[in-house]
């Protein structure tokens, strides 16, 4: 079973300055790196504001997602990132059904 995630990345200022000197197709770089991990880049978008890029990946598992995240930071490319697990609508509805079935087994701290 694979997992689908969105990964938002803020690049280091030095890397962005290098991209001004020589443009870099980060989607292609990401596509190749993720393929080597057994994953697949589904979408890549440039963004403005807090993050510079949004990638949507299909990965073999969350450990592989974490490996990709570690590499982005360890190589000095990313200043920081955010990973958001994505669910199909069917899985999201199924999660609501499951939570409803388990509701009585969960108690907040204030409840006894």
C-alpha positions in Angstrom: 0.0 0.0 0.0 1.3 3.4 -0.8 0.9 6.8 0.9 0.1 10.1 -0.7 1.5 13.2 0.9 1.9 16.9 0.2 5.3 18.4 1.0 5.8 22.1 1.3 9.4 23.3 1.1 11.0 26.6 2.0 14.4 26.8 0.3 17.5 28.2 1.9 18.2 31.7 0.8 21.6 30.7 -0.6 20.0 28.0 -2.8 17.4 30.5 -4.1 20.2 32.9 -5.0 21.9 30.1 -6.9 18.7 29.5 -8.8 18.7 33.2 -9.9 22.2 32.6 -11.4 21.2 29.4 -13.0 17.5 28.3 -13.1 16.8 24.9 -11.6 13.9 22.7 -12.5 13.2 21.5 -8.9 10.3 19.3 -10.1 12.6 17.3 -12.3 15.2 16.9 -9.6 12.4 15.8 -7.1 10.9 13.5 -9.7 14.2 11.7 -10.1 15.1 11.5 -6.4 11.6 10.2 -5.5 11.7 7.6 -8.3 15.0 6.3 -6.9 13.1 5.8 -3.5 10.4 3.9 -5.2 7.9 6.8 -5.2 6.3 9.0 -7.8 5.9 12.8 -8.1 2.3 13.4 -8.9 2.3 17.3 -8.9 4.7 20.1 -8.4 3.8 23.8 -7.9 5.7 26.9 -7.2 4.2 29.0 -4.4 4.6 32.5 -3.0 4.7 33.3 0.7 5.9 31.1 3.5 6.9 28.2 1.2 8.6 28.1 -2.2 7.3 24.8 -3.6 4.5 22.3 -3.1 5.1 18.7 -4.1 2.5 15.9 -4.0 4.1 12.5 -3.9 2.9 8.9 -3.9 5.5 7.0 -1.7 5.9 3.4 -0.6 5.5 4.2 3.1 6.0 7.0 5.6 9.6 5.9 6.3 10.4 6.8 2.7 8.6 10.1 3.1 10.8 10.8 6.1 13.9 9.8 4.1 13.0 12.3 1.4 12.5 15.0 4.0 15.8 14.3 5.7 17.6 14.5 2.3 16.0 17.8 1.4 17.3 19.3 4.7 20.7 17.5 5.0 21.8 18.5 1.5 21.3 22.2 2.5 18.4 22.7 0.0 15.5 23.2 2.3 15.4 25.6 5.3 12.3 23.9 6.6 9.3 21.9 5.3 5.9 20.6 6.2 4.5 17.2 5.3 0.7 16.7 5.1 -0.7 13.1 4.7 -3.4 13.1 2.1 -6.4 10.7 2.1 -8.7 9.8 -0.7 -12.3 10.9 -0.1 -13.3 7.3 0.4 -10.6 6.7 3.1 -11.6 10.0 4.8 -15.2 8.9 5.0 -14.2 5.5 6.2 -12.1 7.2 8.9 -15.2 9.0 10.1 -17.2 5.7 10.2 -14.4 4.0 12.2 -14.1 7.0 14.6 -17.9 6.8 15.1 -17.7 3.1 16.0 -14.9 3.7 18.5 -16.3 6.9 20.0 -17.1 5.2 23.4 -13.6 3.9 23.8 -12.0 7.4 23.8 -12.3 9.7 26.8 -10.8 13.2 27.1 -8.6 13.8 30.2 -11.3 15.8 31.9 -13.8 13.0 31.5 -13.7 10.0 33.8 
